[in-house]
Amino acid sequence: MARFNAASTDEAIHTLLTCLNSHHWAHRLASHRPYPDLPSLLAAADEAAYDLSPDDLTEALATEVLPPLPEDTYAAAHTALSAATAAYERRFGHAFVICLDGMPANEALDHVLAGIRSRLTNDPDEERLVALEELRLLTRGRLTRLPGARGTARPATDHPRPANHPNPPPQ
């Protein structure tokens, strides 16, 4: 936490944007430093996430992508996931987000497909609330994995974003 608290405002905002791509959220968290510990930062991040405006949420969702499937995944699984995410994006106008932290890799695909299928029945307002909650969970995991967040760097458990993503995950 000491490094994050001591960073310049621009540096802190850049770091926060790798966790959730909402400028309003990142500015709010950066302006409330210093945080005494990780639980305090996570509580502030949760509060700021709950206060995201519809435009802030749209900004955050615009850069989210599903984690890639393992290389040895059958072609049929790629097809099923592509079809499901396309249906979701047509219905809701944004990427499907789901937190897979702690999910065994061999169960992730089934969890994602089941999540898409069940969430396709949501109305758009309900789905924005569900997507916000998934983003909040993703963000908590990303913040926790920031180098030095718990005194030492922890390996990431979610999948990296593509190389062309505007906000690469923290290393």
Secondary structure, DSSP 8 states (H G I E B T S, - for coil): -HHHHHS-HHHHHHHHHTT---HHHHHHHHHT---SSHHHHHHHHHHHHHT--HHHHHHHHTT-------TT--HHHHHHHHHHHHHHHHHHSS------TT--HHHHHHHHHHHHHHHTTS-HHHHHHHHHHHHHHHHHHHHHTSTTTTSS-----S----TT-SS----
